[in-house]
Amino acid sequence: MKKLIIPNGFDEIEQLKNYYDGIIVGVKDLSINVNLYLTVDEINSINLDKEVFVAINKNLHNSDLRKLEETMKSLKNIKGVFYYDAAVVYLYEKLKPSYDLVWSQEHMTNSSVTCNYWNTKNVNYAYLSGDITLEEILNIKQKTKMKLIVPIFGYLPMFVSKRHLIKNYLDCFNIKDDSKIYYLEKDEKKYPTLDNELTSVYSANILASICAYQELEKNEIDYVTFNAFNIETSKFEEVLKIFSNKSNQKLEDLFLNIDTGFLYKETYYKVKGDKNE
């Protein structure tokens, strides 16, 4: 099972290279919910003996299509592209690049049936939702030929809005605040929030589970992801060491807000359908 990191910057890519198998980076103006946004030239110049995945996972508009096609045509020496918008799949069939596609629609990547549909469209990977249980992940594994990527550590994206929720609030009350990360507070929990081109709100707790990681490895899940968002580099390095059995440190000693997310929480509300889903 390979480890993919979503790094905060080039320094982490170099400093942590002994603890991961690949990286996920974004493209300026075409990506969301990654930490490092690069130009195509910067991506193509990455000199790393690791797998490089590129997130092109923004909900696209007509005005983005020209840049999208130019970007997909120009990317070189990468392993795959994470996509949200089906326009990426259409252009992939047209351009026939050498890299693979990764179905990555966040909360919607939760069904083996849909995995198998995208597989018929030459999509070979799926980045599963952070909203499903470990049991459901393993069930999908049994029923699809796609290679699976599963989030195992980090703050999880909750939702994205085109509206500048934080900036509009600050402007309304004439508040000066140039913070890079804001925090929405509810029920004594703090939700990290970014307001750049879009507003992105993340979970209050950090997903982390050694037991789930071991179970995923046992069941031959292909990849897991570690997201460095809002995590100090020194702590993120220690996390990678812990999951690699190269540290006796405990996750609970590093963070006060970790939990297992939905991995062990029963799904109460489900759409009735095919029992094989």
KOLVO-127144 format. One line per 8 residues: number of its first residue (from 1); their letters; for each residue x, y, z of N, C-alpha, C. Coordinates in Angstrom, 3 decimals, always signed. Each point is the difference from the previous one (the first is absolute). Layout:
N
NUM> A> X:Y:Z:X:Y:Z:X:Y:Z  ...
***
This chain:
277
1> MKKLIIPN> +0.845:-1.196:+0.000:-0.845:+1.196:+0.000:+0.882:+1.247:+0.000  -0.249:+0.877:-0.967:+0.837:+1.178:-0.159:-0.578:+1.204:+0.743  +0.913:+0.858:+0.447:-0.380:+1.215:+0.723:+0.133:+1.212:-0.914  -1.088:+0.750:-0.138:+0.021:+1.262:-0.723:-0.136:+1.132:+0.998  +0.802:+1.037:-0.156:-0.159:+1.167:+0.870:-0.527:+1.175:-0.808  -0.751:+0.857:+0.684:-0.451:+1.269:-0.567:+0.807:+1.068:+0.737  +1.160:+0.383:-0.545:+0.954:+0.836:+0.741:-0.392:+1.472:+0.020  +0.559:+0.715:+0.971:-0.223:+1.441:+0.087:+0.937:+0.787:-0.896
9> GFDEIEQL> +1.135:-0.601:-0.387:+0.944:+0.722:-0.835:+1.148:-0.871:-0.439  +0.897:+0.589:-0.804:+1.144:-0.737:-0.521:+0.923:-0.477:+1.110  +0.093:+0.779:+1.080:+0.875:-0.401:+1.106:-0.419:-1.349:+0.563  -1.301:-0.212:+0.158:-0.490:-1.275:+0.523:+0.245:-1.134:-0.990  -0.143:+0.285:-1.272:+0.235:-1.032:-1.011:+1.411:-0.559:+0.135  +0.962:+0.879:+0.211:+1.390:-0.422:+0.123:+0.285:-0.589:+1.377  -0.461:+0.671:+1.049:+0.326:-0.422:+1.361:-0.580:-1.364:+0.351  -1.173:-0.314:-0.539:-0.718:-1.208:+0.404:+0.116:-1.143:-1.008
17> KNYYDGII> +0.881:+0.113:-0.960:+0.029:-0.937:-1.124:+0.246:-1.448:+0.386  +0.527:-0.236:+1.200:+0.249:-1.385:+0.428:-1.238:-0.678:+0.561  -1.108:+0.741:+0.095:-1.176:-0.536:+0.693:-1.242:-0.085:-0.871  +0.113:+0.244:-1.295:-1.185:-0.090:-0.861:+0.392:-0.536:-1.368  -1.034:-0.387:-0.765:+0.213:-0.574:-1.337:-0.430:+0.932:-1.118  -0.747:+1.036:+0.354:-0.461:+0.912:-1.034:-0.602:+1.256:+0.604  -0.232:+0.993:-0.859:-0.557:+1.272:+0.454:-1.221:+0.365:-0.838  -0.846:+0.855:+0.578:-1.146:+0.565:-0.712:+0.141:+1.514:+0.044
25> VGVKDLSI> +0.056:+0.630:-1.169:+0.098:+1.452:-0.081:-1.130:+0.517:-0.879  -0.220:+1.303:+0.055:-1.056:+0.602:-0.788:+0.528:+0.849:-1.131  -0.910:+0.410:-0.875:+0.306:+0.921:-1.092:-0.713:+1.310:+0.301  +0.724:+1.102:-0.129:-0.612:+1.297:+0.249:-1.262:+0.171:-0.848  -1.079:+0.420:+0.654:-1.299:+0.308:-0.619:-0.831:-1.224:-0.380  +0.535:-1.218:+0.172:-0.760:-1.190:-0.378:-0.175:-0.982:+1.154  +0.450:+0.364:+1.196:+0.016:-0.953:+1.107:-0.564:+0.617:+1.272  -0.499:-0.888:+0.867:-0.433:+0.413:+1.337:+0.464:-1.058:+1.008
33> NVNLYLTV> +0.028:+0.405:+1.258:+0.247:-0.926:+1.121:+1.318:-0.760:-0.112  +0.996:+0.636:-0.602:+1.379:-0.464:+0.110:+0.796:+1.175:+0.553  +1.234:-0.241:+0.374:+0.741:+1.030:+0.729:+1.053:+0.713:-0.829  +0.386:-0.625:-1.111:+1.056:+0.548:-0.835:-0.527:+0.128:-1.425  -0.121:+1.255:-0.478:-0.526:+0.268:-1.332:+1.143:+0.457:-0.902  +0.193:-0.702:-1.115:+1.150:+0.234:-0.853:-0.424:+0.276:-1.435  +0.922:+0.562:-0.775:-0.214:+0.118:-1.433:+0.362:-1.342:-0.648  -0.394:-0.173:-1.240:+0.335:-1.228:-0.716:+1.513:-0.146:-0.115
41> DEINSINL> +0.682:+1.097:-0.280:+1.464:-0.056:-0.112:+0.636:-0.436:+1.318  -0.530:+0.488:+1.112:+0.538:-0.391:+1.307:-0.240:-1.487:+0.272  -1.174:-0.472:-0.390:-0.304:-1.429:+0.185:+0.927:-0.852:-0.863  +0.171:+0.394:-1.243:+0.837:-0.776:-0.915:+1.471:+0.026:+0.397  +0.390:+0.992:+0.790:+1.404:+0.107:+0.402:+0.292:-0.715:+1.320  -1.026:-0.592:+0.621:+0.223:-0.730:+1.251:+0.927:-1.181:-0.272  +1.119:-0.001:+0.694:+0.990:-1.071:-0.163:-0.046:-0.875:+1.243  -0.839:-1.011:-0.041:-0.278:-0.790:+1.192:-0.189:-1.453:-0.397
49> DKEVFVAI> +0.673:-0.881:+0.695:-0.136:-1.426:-0.284:-1.223:-0.563:+0.734  -1.128:+0.661:-0.220:-1.270:-0.373:+0.634:-1.111:+0.172:-1.020  -1.171:-0.523:+0.319:-1.157:+0.203:-0.865:-0.572:+1.399:+0.233  -0.330:+0.669:-1.077:-0.571:+1.348:+0.090:-1.421:-0.031:-0.559  -0.968:+0.346:+0.845:-1.393:+0.147:-0.420:-0.357:+1.490:+0.016  -0.834:+0.392:-0.937:-0.421:+1.397:-0.111:-1.509:+0.087:+0.181  -0.439:+0.850:+0.909:-1.439:+0.188:+0.228:-0.529:+1.073:-0.944  -0.898:-0.410:-0.889:-0.766:+0.954:-0.810:-1.454:-0.227:+0.398
57> NKNLHNSD> -0.299:+0.390:+1.226:-1.228:-0.429:+0.668:-0.953:+1.131:+0.337  +0.096:+1.079:-0.733:-0.926:+1.106:+0.176:-1.256:-0.257:-0.832  -1.125:+0.512:+0.465:-1.225:-0.034:-0.806:+0.162:+1.044:-1.100  +0.145:-0.444:-1.233:+0.459:+0.871:-1.078:-1.130:+0.769:-0.673  +0.395:+1.131:-0.601:-0.922:+0.832:-0.772:+0.476:+0.044:-1.448  -0.846:+0.493:-0.893:+0.384:+0.092:-1.407:+1.294:+0.796:-0.174  +0.176:+1.020:+0.814:+1.184:+0.848:-0.112:+1.281:-0.725:+0.396  -0.138:-1.162:+0.670:+1.174:-0.771:+0.414:+0.451:-1.013:-1.055
65> LRKLEETM> -0.828:-0.245:-1.014:+0.233:-1.137:-0.883:+1.262:+0.139:-0.848  +0.289:+1.200:-0.451:+1.208:+0.180:-0.810:+1.247:-0.306:+0.828  +0.048:+0.545:+1.206:+1.155:-0.263:+0.861:+0.048:-1.474:+0.390  -1.164:-0.605:+0.230:-0.037:-1.415:+0.355:+0.629:-0.842:-1.103  -0.395:+0.226:-1.245:+0.543:-0.800:-1.097:+1.496:+0.232:-0.158  +0.435:+1.244:+0.090:+1.429:+0.304:-0.131:+0.795:-0.675:+1.114  -0.573:-0.003:+1.208:+0.675:-0.603:+1.151:+0.119:-1.501:-0.167  -1.119:-0.654:-0.338:+0.010:-1.454:-0.155:+0.937:-0.433:-1.124
73> KSLKNIKG> +0.074:+0.801:-1.044:+0.867:-0.314:-1.132:+1.472:+0.171:+0.372  +0.304:+0.928:+0.919:+1.388:+0.376:+0.297:+0.627:-0.769:+1.155  -0.803:-0.652:+0.833:+0.550:-0.704:+1.161:+0.846:-1.191:-0.447  +1.183:-0.100:+0.589:+0.942:-1.063:-0.365:+0.480:-0.748:+1.250  +0.310:-1.268:-0.205:+0.671:-0.811:+1.029:-0.744:-0.034:+1.331  -1.329:-0.047:-0.060:-0.787:-0.122:+1.221:-0.720:-1.347:-0.009  -0.418:-0.420:+1.182:-0.690:-1.282:+0.133:-1.475:+0.112:-0.341  -0.629:+1.081:+0.471:-1.427:+0.111:-0.243:-0.549:+1.362:+0.320
81> VFYYDAAV> -1.244:+0.227:-0.407:-0.728:+1.247:+0.249:-1.274:-0.321:+0.773  -0.172:+0.644:+1.142:-1.239:-0.087:+0.767:-1.009:+0.947:-0.646  -1.208:-0.495:-0.290:-0.983:+0.878:-0.623:-1.319:-0.007:+0.772  -0.698:+1.107:-0.107:-1.359:+0.147:+0.522:-0.976:+0.139:-1.167  +0.329:+0.893:-0.922:-0.897:+0.329:-1.104:+0.155:-1.002:-1.147  -1.118:-0.418:-0.573:+0.016:-0.979:-1.090:+0.655:+0.540:-1.264  +0.199:+1.312:-0.084:+0.701:+0.570:-1.149:+1.414:-0.563:-0.103  +0.599:-0.336:+1.145:+1.337:-0.581:-0.003:-0.017:-1.356:-0.703
89> VYLYEKLK> -1.033:-0.787:+0.255:-0.110:-1.328:-0.628:-0.195:+0.149:-1.504  -0.819:+0.946:-0.397:-0.239:+0.243:-1.439:+1.309:+0.358:-0.700  +0.765:+0.923:+0.597:+1.256:+0.422:-0.627:+1.046:-1.108:+0.050  -0.059:-0.820:+1.032:+0.927:-1.131:+0.109:-0.183:-0.949:-1.171  -1.254:-0.266:-0.344:-0.282:-0.891:-1.138:+0.461:+0.626:-1.309  -0.063:+1.323:-0.071:+0.404:+0.713:-1.207:+1.520:+0.074:-0.122  +0.682:+0.304:+1.097:+1.443:+0.242:-0.031:+0.829:-1.271:+0.121  -0.564:-1.007:+0.698:+0.700:-1.266:+0.228:+1.418:+0.181:+0.576
97> PSYDLVWS> +0.090:+0.671:+1.148:+1.319:+0.188:+0.624:+0.499:-1.298:+0.634  +1.249:+0.011:+0.440:+0.614:-1.222:+0.530:-0.336:-0.255:+1.463  -0.501:+1.006:+0.709:-0.320:-0.161:+1.420:-1.417:-0.548:+0.182  -0.295:-0.448:+1.238:-1.315:-0.550:+0.345:-0.909:+1.079:+0.576  -1.293:-0.330:+0.087:-0.976:+0.869:+0.661:-0.415:-0.604:+1.337  -0.281:+0.900:+0.955:-0.464:-0.395:+1.333:-1.344:+0.668:+0.248  -1.058:-0.806:+0.087:-1.326:+0.549:+0.335:+0.067:+0.552:+1.418  -0.265:+1.300:+0.148:+0.187:+0.656:+1.300:-1.090:+1.037:+0.225
105> QEHMTNSS> -1.200:-0.473:+0.258:-1.128:+0.906:+0.218:-0.382:+0.089:+1.480  +1.027:-0.101:+0.845:-0.132:+0.160:+1.452:-1.158:-0.805:+0.578  -1.107:+0.641:+0.357:-1.080:-0.674:+0.729:-0.770:-0.995:-0.864  +0.219:+0.037:-1.313:-0.756:-0.892:-0.889:+0.756:-1.272:-0.370  +1.259:-0.108:+0.371:+0.771:-1.199:-0.362:-0.206:-1.077:+1.062  -1.160:-0.609:-0.028:-0.378:-0.923:+1.073:-0.744:-1.239:-0.475  +0.148:-0.344:-1.291:-0.773:-1.114:-0.538:+0.829:-0.807:-0.995  -0.021:-1.311:+0.146:+0.691:-0.860:-0.960:-0.671:+0.063:-1.365
113> VTCNYWNT> -1.311:+0.217:-0.022:-0.718:+0.080:-1.270:+0.509:+1.189:-0.817  +0.161:+1.146:+0.667:+0.484:+1.181:-0.712:+1.471:-0.148:-0.355  +0.773:-0.638:+0.869:+1.390:-0.318:-0.338:+0.066:-0.784:-1.304  -0.829:-1.013:-0.092:+0.020:-0.859:-1.180:-0.490:+0.737:-1.251  -0.903:+0.955:+0.193:-0.426:+0.821:-1.139:+1.177:+0.812:-0.529  +0.680:+0.705:+0.893:+1.126:+0.826:-0.452:+1.117:-0.869:-0.567  +0.126:-1.204:+0.490:+1.010:-0.914:-0.521:-0.241:-0.313:-1.484  -1.279:-0.022:-0.401:-0.307:-0.210:-1.419:+0.411:+1.202:-0.842
121> KNVNYAYL> +0.252:+1.132:+0.656:+0.443:+1.225:-0.678:+1.517:+0.174:+0.105  +0.688:-1.111:+0.247:+1.462:-0.004:+0.088:+0.546:+0.743:+1.213  -0.782:+0.036:+1.067:+0.467:+0.552:+1.276:+0.437:-1.169:+0.871  +1.251:-0.005:+0.426:+0.554:-1.175:+0.681:+0.155:+0.148:+1.505  -0.234:+1.202:+0.525:+0.177:+0.243:+1.431:-1.232:+0.705:+0.564  -0.250:-0.212:+1.292:-1.047:+0.732:+0.702:+0.527:+0.464:+1.347  -0.189:+1.279:+0.295:+0.362:+0.565:+1.307:-1.270:+0.005:+0.842  -0.115:-0.964:+0.897:-1.261:-0.211:+0.705:-0.306:+1.117:+0.990
129> SGDITLEE> -1.280:+0.176:+0.240:-0.490:+1.029:+0.914:+0.474:-0.249:+1.425  +0.222:+1.070:+0.728:+0.313:-0.110:+1.421:-1.235:-0.165:+0.860  -1.166:-0.164:-0.643:-1.268:-0.082:+0.727:-0.502:-1.423:+0.164  +0.742:-1.001:-0.471:-0.508:-1.365:+0.057:+0.796:-0.833:+1.002  -0.565:-1.140:+0.350:+0.606:-0.837:+1.032:+1.093:-0.890:-0.578  +0.815:-0.537:+0.894:+1.032:-0.944:-0.407:-0.635:-1.213:-0.677  -1.097:-0.468:+0.550:-0.712:-1.146:-0.586:-0.435:+0.300:-1.427  -0.506:+1.207:-0.230:-0.449:+0.376:-1.342:+1.181:+0.123:-0.965
137> ILNIKQKT> +1.121:+0.492:+0.498:+1.208:+0.087:-0.824:+0.421:-1.391:-0.470  +0.026:-0.953:+0.933:+0.423:-1.351:-0.341:-1.016:-0.684:-0.914  -1.264:+0.360:+0.145:-1.033:-0.537:-0.882:+0.204:+0.495:-1.426  +0.339:+1.280:-0.133:+0.282:+0.555:-1.328:+1.220:-0.694:-0.606  +0.996:-0.246:+0.833:+1.219:-0.671:-0.461:-0.320:-1.346:-0.650  -0.940:-0.731:+0.579:-0.361:-1.321:-0.499:-0.753:+0.053:-1.331  -0.638:+1.139:-0.286:-0.939:+0.054:-1.114:+0.427:+0.911:-1.151  +1.243:+0.454:+0.046:+0.479:+0.812:-1.109:+1.428:-0.377:-0.347
145> KMKLIVPI> +0.357:+0.211:-1.264:+1.367:-0.245:-0.452:+0.855:+1.259:+0.128  -0.614:+1.106:+0.353:+0.736:+1.255:+0.090:+0.987:-0.033:+1.158  +1.101:+0.699:-0.146:+0.929:+0.182:+1.101:-0.582:+1.065:+0.930  +0.036:-0.268:+1.296:-0.652:+0.878:+0.962:+1.009:+0.819:+0.795  -0.367:+1.252:+0.226:+0.779:+0.922:+0.821:-0.909:+0.432:+1.143  +0.489:-0.126:+1.226:-0.839:+0.237:+1.184:+0.659:+1.030:+0.924  -0.724:+1.043:+0.426:+0.568:+0.939:+0.980:+0.138:-0.672:+1.358  +1.180:+0.136:+0.635:+0.223:-0.637:+1.295:+0.493:+0.987:+1.052
153> FGYLPMFV> +0.482:+1.177:-0.436:+0.450:+0.985:+0.985:-0.210:+1.410:-0.527  -0.533:+0.857:+0.883:-0.087:+1.421:-0.313:-1.387:+0.567:+0.211  -0.072:+1.322:-0.088:-1.293:+0.676:+0.012:-0.724:-0.324:-1.304  -1.292:-0.294:+0.078:-0.776:-0.376:-1.181:-0.784:+1.201:-0.532  +0.005:+0.227:-1.310:-0.843:+1.056:-0.573:-1.474:-0.315:+0.236  -0.750:+0.991:+0.494:-1.427:-0.199:+0.254:-0.856:+0.574:-1.120  +0.266:+1.252:-0.376:-0.734:+0.557:-1.132:+0.758:+1.200:-0.565  -0.368:+0.329:-1.230:+0.602:+1.127:-0.712:-1.119:+0.901:-0.490
161> SKRHLIKN> +0.222:+1.306:+0.077:-0.990:+0.960:-0.479:+0.664:+1.004:-0.937  -0.730:+0.373:-1.048:+0.502:+1.057:-0.886:-0.027:+1.353:+0.705  -0.857:+0.117:+0.989:-0.124:+1.270:+0.726:+1.182:+0.178:+0.961  +0.462:+1.224:+0.137:+1.076:+0.307:+0.939:-0.619:+0.218:+1.387  -0.268:-1.090:+0.684:-0.756:+0.078:+1.254:+0.734:+0.800:+1.072  +1.298:-0.197:+0.112:+0.771:+0.712:+1.024:+0.237:+1.444:-0.415  +0.462:+0.206:-1.226:+0.317:+1.355:-0.451:-1.240:+0.888:-0.019  -1.142:-0.570:-0.389:-1.233:+0.788:+0.010:-0.366:+0.431:+1.415
169> YLDCFNIK> +0.213:-0.908:+0.965:-0.272:+0.328:+1.402:+0.935:+1.106:+0.477  +1.278:-0.130:-0.314:+0.969:+1.011:+0.429:-0.302:+1.354:-0.624  -0.359:-0.016:-1.276:-0.327:+1.258:-0.678:-1.250:+0.635:+0.586  -0.979:-0.848:+0.306:-1.270:+0.510:+0.530:+0.204:+0.757:+1.308  +0.892:-0.504:+0.845:+0.226:+0.620:+1.315:+1.302:+0.801:+0.045  +0.565:+0.230:-1.197:+1.206:+0.834:-0.115:+1.115:-0.496:+0.923  +0.234:-1.320:-0.050:+1.029:-0.626:+0.843:+1.240:-0.273:-0.849  +1.149:+0.397:+0.511:+1.268:-0.263:-0.685:+0.593:-1.309:+0.518
177> DDSKIYYL> +0.160:-0.954:-0.878:+0.584:-1.286:+0.397:+0.561:-0.676:-1.247  +1.311:-0.164:-0.032:+0.662:-0.605:-1.155:+0.496:-1.413:+0.297  -0.660:-0.692:+0.908:+0.412:-1.360:+0.351:-0.086:-0.915:-1.219  +0.901:-0.978:-0.066:-0.050:-0.985:-1.078:-1.053:-1.068:+0.287  -0.171:-0.326:+1.289:-1.000:-0.984:+0.413:-0.900:+0.634:+1.048  -1.295:-0.115:-0.192:-0.973:+0.482:+0.975:-0.614:-1.208:+0.709  -0.724:+0.251:+1.082:-0.622:-1.091:+0.749:-1.447:+0.356:+0.300  -0.904:-0.856:-0.482:-1.408:+0.135:+0.342:-0.261:-0.831:+1.243
185> EKDEKKYP> -0.584:+0.608:+1.012:-0.230:-0.696:+1.271:-1.466:-0.381:+0.145  -0.239:-1.254:+0.371:-1.354:-0.494:+0.260:+0.093:-1.141:+0.994  -0.806:+0.066:+1.041:-0.046:-1.048:+1.019:+1.400:-0.322:+0.537  +0.758:+1.070:+0.258:+1.347:-0.104:+0.566:+0.997:-0.700:-0.913  -0.333:-0.100:-1.273:+0.926:-0.567:-0.984:+0.403:+1.097:-0.982  +1.232:-0.087:-0.497:+0.525:+0.990:-0.930:+0.249:-0.651:-1.354  -0.617:+0.555:-1.031:+0.094:-0.543:-1.347:+0.926:+0.882:-0.846  +1.174:-0.498:-0.373:+0.904:+0.796:-0.828:-0.662:+0.365:-1.327
193> TLDNELTS> +0.149:+1.252:-0.392:-0.684:+0.506:-1.184:+0.950:+0.866:-0.831  +0.004:-0.246:-1.305:+0.771:+0.812:-0.940:-0.964:+0.819:-0.836  +0.367:+1.239:-0.282:-0.803:+0.829:-0.897:+0.939:+0.662:-0.994  +0.232:-0.702:-1.111:+0.843:+0.518:-1.069:-0.881:+0.236:-1.221  +0.201:-0.748:-1.073:-0.932:+0.104:-1.124:-1.361:-0.566:+0.391  +0.010:-1.036:+0.830:-1.204:-0.626:+0.522:+0.133:-0.091:+1.513  -1.111:-0.242:+0.669:+0.038:-0.233:+1.439:-0.037:-1.508:+0.252  +0.997:-0.511:+0.727:+0.074:-1.429:+0.326:-0.016:-0.172:+1.511
201> VYSANILA> -0.912:-0.843:+0.477:-0.110:-0.259:+1.438:+0.410:-1.445:+0.265  +0.867:-0.185:+0.991:+0.524:-1.324:+0.343:-0.564:-0.477:+1.336  +0.157:-1.281:+0.248:-0.476:-0.607:+1.241:+0.719:+0.587:+1.209  -0.660:-0.015:+1.137:+0.615:+0.504:+1.231:+1.050:-0.972:+0.522  -0.188:-1.279:-0.258:+0.920:-1.022:+0.494:+0.867:-0.552:-1.122  +1.117:-0.562:+0.388:+0.936:-0.614:-0.942:-0.303:-1.488:-0.101  -0.256:-0.463:-1.208:-0.178:-1.438:-0.219:+1.328:-0.712:+0.222  -0.003:-1.043:+0.824:+1.214:-0.796:+0.222:-0.382:-1.314:+0.655
209> SICAYQEL> +0.472:-1.099:-0.594:-0.279:-1.301:+0.584:+1.058:-1.010:-0.418  +0.833:-0.406:+0.945:+1.001:-1.025:-0.267:-0.670:-1.342:-0.293  -1.050:-0.315:+0.750:-0.705:-1.282:-0.187:-0.599:-0.090:-1.396  -0.638:+1.086:-0.448:-0.586:+0.001:-1.335:+1.094:-0.101:-1.061  +1.103:+0.673:+0.224:+1.136:-0.075:-0.927:+0.475:-1.447:-0.146  +0.122:-0.685:+1.108:+0.457:-1.394:-0.037:-1.011:-0.889:-0.708  -1.279:+0.271:+0.196:-1.043:-0.790:-0.656:-0.004:+0.264:-1.508  +0.208:+1.246:-0.387:+0.068:+0.331:-1.423:+1.201:-0.674:-0.655
217> EKNEIDYV> +1.114:-0.004:+0.716:+1.210:-0.645:-0.522:-0.209:-1.497:-0.149  -0.629:-0.599:+0.997:-0.285:-1.441:-0.022:-0.876:-0.370:-1.195  -0.907:+0.879:-0.348:-0.934:-0.263:-1.102:+0.482:+0.565:-1.335  +1.263:+0.358:-0.046:+0.679:+0.384:-1.238:-0.637:+1.199:-0.700  -0.414:+0.986:+0.808:-0.385:+1.282:-0.583:+1.249:+0.602:-0.640  -0.160:+0.636:-1.137:+1.160:+0.420:-0.788:+0.739:+1.203:+0.589  -0.759:+1.023:+0.429:+0.621:+1.227:+0.504:-0.783:+0.548:+1.198  +0.709:+0.699:+0.875:-0.641:+0.825:+1.025:+0.613:+1.395:-0.074
225> TFNAFNIE> -0.768:+1.003:+0.443:+0.489:+1.378:-0.069:+0.186:+0.598:+1.387  +1.004:+0.851:+0.089:+0.314:+0.755:+1.207:+0.000:+1.478:-0.384  -0.907:+0.749:+0.603:-0.158:+1.413:-0.360:+0.697:+0.882:+1.042  +0.946:+0.812:-0.459:+0.785:+0.852:+0.900:-0.688:+1.325:+0.312  -1.179:+0.224:-0.543:-0.694:+1.275:+0.228:-0.135:+0.315:+1.487  +0.448:+1.198:+0.384:-0.138:+0.504:+1.373:+0.786:-0.828:+1.029  +0.998:-0.749:-0.471:+0.838:-0.815:+0.885:+1.449:+0.496:-0.118  +0.652:+0.223:+1.127:+1.408:+0.383:-0.023:+0.830:-1.110:-0.640
233> TSKFEEVL> +1.028:+0.402:-0.743:+0.825:-0.977:-0.712:+0.621:-1.015:+0.940  +0.494:+0.450:+1.150:+0.634:-0.923:+0.950:-0.989:-1.051:+0.494  -1.238:+0.411:+0.245:-1.018:-0.943:+0.451:-0.429:-0.912:-1.147  -0.101:+0.558:-1.189:-0.389:-0.810:-1.150:+1.047:-1.071:-0.272  +1.264:+0.360:+0.138:+1.073:-0.984:-0.168:-0.113:-1.111:+1.034  -0.329:+0.369:+1.224:-0.146:-1.005:+1.055:-1.171:-0.927:-0.297  -1.070:+0.554:-0.554:-1.156:-0.816:-0.390:+0.416:-1.050:-1.021  +0.730:+0.414:-1.013:+0.445:-0.939:-1.032:+0.908:-1.070:+0.587
241> KIFSNKSN> +0.813:+0.384:+0.968:+0.870:-0.978:+0.665:-0.830:-1.005:+0.798  -1.033:+0.489:+0.675:-0.858:-0.885:+0.796:-0.675:-1.032:-0.895  -0.550:+0.452:-1.129:-0.689:-0.920:-0.908:+0.976:-0.926:-0.722  +1.285:+0.362:+0.016:+1.024:-0.849:-0.625:+0.725:-0.867:+1.017  -0.496:+0.010:+1.246:+0.625:-0.761:+1.089:+1.449:+0.418:+0.259  +0.265:+1.289:-0.189:+1.342:+0.523:+0.241:+0.026:+0.966:+1.179  -1.069:-0.025:+0.800:-0.087:+0.851:+1.183:-0.873:-0.682:+1.040  +0.369:+0.153:+1.249:-0.796:-0.523:+1.113:-0.966:+1.045:+0.549
249> QKLEDLFL> +0.016:+1.170:-0.597:-0.904:+1.078:+0.402:-1.445:-0.427:-0.257  -0.931:+0.586:+0.749:-1.423:-0.271:-0.203:-0.675:+1.223:-0.609  -0.952:-0.260:-0.882:-0.722:+1.098:-0.633:-0.671:+0.896:+1.033  -0.514:-0.615:+1.058:-0.701:+0.748:+1.045:+0.928:+0.960:+0.737  +1.303:-0.261:-0.058:+0.960:+0.908:+0.634:+0.294:+1.214:-0.877  -0.304:-0.113:-1.285:+0.284:+1.088:-0.936:-1.182:+0.938:-0.180  -1.230:-0.561:+0.058:-1.196:+0.782:-0.287:-1.087:-0.277:+1.033  -0.758:+1.034:+0.307:-1.114:-0.151:+0.940:-1.326:-0.210:-0.714
257> NIDTGFLY> -0.004:+0.137:-1.314:-1.275:-0.028:-0.738:-0.014:-1.065:-1.089  +0.546:-1.172:+0.299:-0.078:-1.078:-0.991:-1.203:-0.895:+0.286  -0.543:-0.578:-1.053:-1.033:-1.027:+0.153:-0.001:-0.879:-1.239  -0.839:-0.991:-0.020:-0.018:-0.956:-1.106:-1.032:+0.358:-1.067  -0.532:+1.220:+0.065:-0.947:+0.433:-1.025:-1.185:-0.933:-0.110  -0.318:-0.404:-1.220:-1.138:-0.895:-0.250:+0.433:-1.451:-0.165  +1.283:-0.288:+0.205:+0.503:-1.342:-0.286:-0.718:-1.088:+0.790  -0.394:+0.317:+1.225:-0.665:-0.993:+0.846:-1.393:+0.455:+0.427
265> KETYYKVK> -0.568:+0.962:-0.736:-1.349:+0.475:+0.304:-0.980:-0.588:-1.013  -1.007:-0.655:+0.505:-1.004:-0.601:-0.871:-0.715:+1.077:-0.807  -0.249:-0.294:-1.277:-0.744:+0.907:-0.860:-1.492:-0.215:+0.220  -0.656:+1.001:+0.569:-1.411:-0.161:+0.356:-0.933:+0.237:-1.185  +0.374:+0.921:-0.864:-0.893:+0.355:-1.093:+0.621:-0.430:-1.321  -0.675:-0.895:-0.695:+0.489:-0.500:-1.278:-1.134:-0.025:-1.013  +0.343:+0.311:-1.249:-0.979:-0.121:-1.079:-0.180:-1.473:-0.325  -1.220:-0.461:-0.064:-0.268:-1.392:-0.329:+0.335:-0.234:-1.461
273> GDKNE> +0.643:-1.144:-0.262:+0.366:-0.282:-1.376:+0.548:-1.399:-0.119  +0.887:-0.170:-0.946:+0.597:-1.300:-0.252:+0.761:-0.494:+1.209  -0.230:-1.221:+0.421:+0.675:-0.558:+1.164:+1.498:-0.166:-0.237  +0.399:+0.058:-1.249:+1.429:-0.160:-0.313:+0.773:+1.302:+0.069  -0.668:+1.095:+0.300:+0.695:+1.280:+0.085:+0.937:+0.023:+1.188
***
